[in-house]
Each structure stands twice: as C-alpha cells, then as structure tokens.
Amino acid sequence: MTQGFGLQVSWPNTPILVFEKSLRLRARPEAAKEHSRKQDPERAGSLEPSVAAPHSLPPAIGNPYNRTVIQSLCVFCGANHGKRPAYREAAHSVGELLAQRGIRLIYGGGNVGLMGSVADACLASGGRVVGVIPKALAEKEIAHNGLTELRVVSSMHERKALMADLADAFLTLPGGFGTWDEFCEALTWSQLGLQNKACAFLNVEGYYDPLIALAERAAEDGFIRPEHRQLLLVDTDAQRLLDRLQNFKVPYVPKWVDRSER
C-alpha cells in the first residue's frame, strides 16, 4: 500500500521502505514538510514527496546539518572483501564497536563483501543497522534481509543523500570507486558548509596512504585550504578513530554555496 512517497513492501525479517519518487527536497527537510502541507488533498494518495509518519525521514535532532553527538555513523566500504584478511577484520571490529557504543550503523544495504561483514558484526553484537540500497541492486538479490531497517531508493544519488541525512558522521573502510565516490561527496558537503559532520578513513595496512598523500599535495599546491584538509581524519585503530570522530569539532570555513543548494 502507498503512504506518502514511500511504498511499504514485504521482505523477510526486515522492515523495508521503497522510495519510488526522487527526493527532490531531501536537502531541506523543513521545505519538504511545507511542501507536504500545501499539497492538493486530491493528491494525498499519490507518490509525490511528502512527510507522513511512520514512513517519512526521522525528525531531525536540533539542526540536522550540525550534529555534535554521534548517534548514527555512516560506514562506506567495499562490496568485496579484498585480498587481505585485515580488511574483513577491520570491518568486523567497526561493527562490534558501534553496537557496543550504542551507535546506529548506516551503510549501503548489501550482504556482500565488507558491507556484509560490518552489518553482520553489528547485528550479532546487538546493534541497530539501517541499509540504504538502490532498487536496481536490491533486485539483484544482494540486499541484506536481516537488517533493523532497509530503505530502497530509486538511484545512487538518492542513496548517498539519504545516508548522509541519516548519519551524524562518516567512516570509510577499504573499498573501490564507489566507496571513494561516496566518501569524497560527503567530505565535499562538509567542506562547502552544507553539513557539519566529521569524515574519517580507517587506514587499514596503509590502504589509503596514496589518497592521503594526494590530499596533502592538493593542500600544498593550493587546491585545498589547510582548514579543509583538517576535515579528513585518519587513524589505523578503529576504537581510537571513533573516539576522535566523537570529539571532533568540524571547522566552518564557508565557500560559495549555502545549505539549500546541496
């Protein structure tokens, strides 16, 4: 049955919400609510964006773009395990730590690779896990069917935006192009002042050394401000990195856009 802009469907063991329409107002929750209030009553049953409990986005805690207490952490990571056992071990450690600290895991919704490892470890330790996956990938049967909640969206763009809206900070494990894309976009949003959320690499066995060196070079050559370079946290120890994310104060150095333009 339809409700608001979501379509509730059946999935074994997992509450699942399919977003059929693009979340055109996703960067401005207040604007989305206003849009919903002004909608024609005759369109109430349509799939146009609206905010209708219980299937709408959760209410923001204070300012949704400037969160100082981490209640939910978005983890970006690979859909493969990689060749080194340390990668899987790191994903397992992060999942366990999030559960132990009572931090909700937000991730890409898959049951494969490091994505599956971090989700399984968090769930096995009693943690809460929300997956966000595009419909095309869910239909290929790689969606995790044992999550606390699974949200199915229409596109990769919506996936990144929804994960960012649900999370208070970002941590990146080893992964490939998709992982780097997700992390770099989240980091860019913090750089532009669209959100005030810390971003971190868990640098397992030096995996991110080349990318960290590139960021240093960009700062040295004037493509990244020193203040923005500090937005990228790096550590080799998961527990210490979570402590740093929890305590990090994101500097606000405005660039050229405001939050409504994300």
N, C-alpha and C positions, 0 to 999 in steps of 0.2 A: 504494500500500500504506500502511496505517496504521502509525504508530510513535509511542508516547507519545500526546500530544494533538495531534500535527500530522499532516497528510496531504500526502505528497510527490506533486506532480503535475508534468506536463510543461509547459514554457514555453520558447519559442525563446530560446536563448543565455543564459538566466537561471535560476540555482537559485531555486526558489520553494517557499515553505512556507506552507500554508494552515492557519490555526488555526480548527478547527471549533467548539471549545467556548470559552466565556468564560474568560479567565484570572483566575479568582476570587482566586487567591493571588498575582497579579502584583506587588503592592507588597511582598511579603515572600518573596524567593527562598528563604531558609532554611526558611520554613514550607512552601513548595511542595515542597522536597526531602524534608522529614519526611513530608508527606502522601503523596508517592510511595512512600516506603519502607514505609508502613503499609497501602498498598492491598491488597485481596484479590488474590492471584495469579490468580484466575479472571477478573479484570477487566483483566488486563495488556494485552489486545488492544483494549480499549475506547478511546474518545476522551476519557476523563476526564483532567484536568490531571495531568501527571507530568513528570519531568525525565529525558529519555532521549537521550543523545548519539547522533548528532550534531545532532538537530533541536531540542534544547531551547535556552533562552536561554543566551548565553555566560556562563562563570563570571565572577563579579564580581572586580574588581581591588581588593583591600582592602575597605573599606566602600563598597558600591555607591551610597550616598547622599551621600558626602563625598569626591568626587574632586578632586584638586589638580592633576593633569596632564591636559590635554585631548588625548585620543586619538581621540575621536569628537565631532563637533559636529552638533547638530540644527539644520537651517535650515527655518524656516517662511516660506512665501511664496505668492504668488497663483497660481491656475490660469489666469490671464490674464496677458498681457504688460504691460497698461496702455498708456496713450497716449503716454507719454514714452519716448524711446529710452534715457534714462539708467537706467530701471528694469531693462531687459534687460542693459544694460552692467554694472550693479552685480551682477546675478545671475551673469553670466559671470565677472566678476572674483573673486567669492567662491569659485566652483567651482574656478577655476585656483589660487587661493591655498591652498585646502585640499589640493589634490593636491601642490602644491609643498612644503607643510609636513608631508606625510605624515599628515594628519588625515582620518579616515574621515568621509564625509558621510552623515548620517541625514536622510531627508526623506520627504515624503508619497507617493512612489512613482509620481507621474504623469509623463506625457510631454508635457504641455501647459503653456503659459504660462511663468512664471518658474520653476516647478518643473522643467520640462523643460530650461530654459536652464542652471540651476545644476548639474543632474545631468550634462548633456551636456558642459559645460565641465570638470567634474571628471574625468569618464571620459576625455575627449580628452587631458587632461594626465597621464594615468596613475594617477589616483586611484581609491580604493575607494568605492563608493556602495551603501548599503542603503536600499531603499524599503520603506515600510510603508503598505499601502493596504487599505481595507475591500473585502470581496468584491463588494459591490454596484457599487462604482466600477470594480473590475478587470473585471467582466463587461461594462461599457460600453466596453471597449477603450481606456481612457485610461491603463492601466498601462504603464510603461516596460519594454520587453522586452530591454533591453541592459545591465541593471544587474549589479553584482557579486552582489547577492542581492536578491530581492523577497520580502517577507513579506506574505501576505494574511490579514487578520483578519476577525472577524465584524462589528465595529461601529466607529463613530467613537471611542467611548470606549476600546476596546482599542487603537486606532491611537495615540491620544495617550499612553496609559500605556506602550506598548511603545517608542515613540520616546523617551520620557523615560528609560526604563530603559536603553536602548542608548547614550544620549548623556551626555557629561560637561558640556555647556554648551549654550546656546541662542542663536541669532542669527536675527533677524527682518528680512526684506526687505519691501518693499511688498506689500500684499495686502488682501483684504476681510474679511468677517465671520469666515470660517473661520480665516484666519491670525491675526486678533486673538484669537479664542477659544483657539486652541492656545497662543499666547504667554502670554496672561493666566493660563491654568490652570497653565502651567509656572512662571510668576513667583509665583503664589499658593502653589504647593507649596514653593518656596524660602522664601517669607515665613513659612509655617507651620512650617518646620523639617523638612518631610517629605523634603527633599533639600537638598544644599548645592551648588547649581550656579548659575553666573552666567547672567544673561539680558540680551540686548542688542538694541537697534534699530540697524540701519544706516539712518540717516535720509537717504534719497536725495532731494535737491532739496526738503528741508523736508516730505516726505510725512507724517512722524509728529509734526510740530510741534504740531498740535491735541491729540493724545493725550498728549504730554509735558506740555503746559500743563495738561491735566486732572489728571495725576498730581501736578503741583506744587500745584494748587488743593486737591486732596484732602489733601496733606500740610499745607498752610497751615490748612485747616479742621478738622484733627484726625481725619481718616478713615484716614490712613496715617502710621505713625511715621516720623520722619526717617531712622532706621536702615533701614527697609524701603524708603523712597524711593531709597536708595543702591543697592538691589539692581538697579535699572534702569540699565544702561549705555547711553549714546548716543554715536554718532560718525558723521561724514559720510565717513570714509575707511575702507575695508574692511581694509586692512593694519594700520592703527593700532588698529582695533577688535579684530581678532584678537589683537594683542599685549596689549591691555587685558584681554580675556577670559582669556588665558593666565596673566596675572599677578594677576588679581583674587582677593582673599580674601573669600569670602562671609561677612558677619557673621551670627552666630547669635543671634537675638532671639526666644525661644520665645513662642508664642501659646497656643492652647488644646488642641491635639491632639498625639499622638505619631505616629511614622512608620507604625505598624501600621494607622492609621486613614485612610490615603490612599484 
